[in-house]
Amino acid sequence: MFSKLKPSMQKSSVNKRFIKLIILLLLGICSVFLQSNRGSFGLKPLPQSTSSDLTDLDTFKKAFDNQQSNIQVNQTGRIAKIFWDDDHGLKHQRFLVQLDSGQKILIAHNIDLVAKVEGLKEGEVISFSGEYEWNNKGGVVHWTHRDPRGHHPNGWLLYNNRRYD
């Protein structure tokens, strides 16, 4: 009787070793895949720039701390919150951008003068250029477009490789 069980026990042992080998192989493949795609899951890092055209993050903090306005700024941040469009008077698309410093800036993008930014999503990266105005919540950037009268430097928004100006 024992001899009859022995071959089936051997098959069971071989099957278990085979399953373990398959699992180890799959884990190895997953490990290689994750290593080769590191950083491509979840939030993408903000683009790093050595360009001197980006406004120093300290400038935003100082402008807020000193209640300064009328400062031309260029920076990149993550969309923290999307608000309803403001349609009182001139229409503005409004959203909150969090800078790497943690400061949050409201972007008020005039959609009477330039196209609305399409497909905005919270957590995504956006670059902006415009005029900073102090408010007690962190500040607002407007004039993110060309000034038809030429009184302000031209601003812009860059989102998903599309420039809005």
Secondary structure as GFF3:
##gff-version 3
##sequence-region A 1 165
A	DSSP	alpha_helix	2	36	.	.	.	ID=ss1
A	DSSP	alpha_helix	57	65	.	.	.	ID=ss2
A	DSSP	beta_strand	71	82	.	.	.	ID=ss3
A	DSSP	beta_strand	92	98	.	.	.	ID=ss4
A	DSSP	beta_strand	104	110	.	.	.	ID=ss5
A	DSSP	beta_strand	125	133	.	.	.	ID=ss6
A	DSSP	beta_strand	140	142	.	.	.	ID=ss7
A	DSSP	beta_strand	156	159	.	.	.	ID=ss8
A	DSSP	beta_strand	162	164	.	.	.	ID=ss9
###
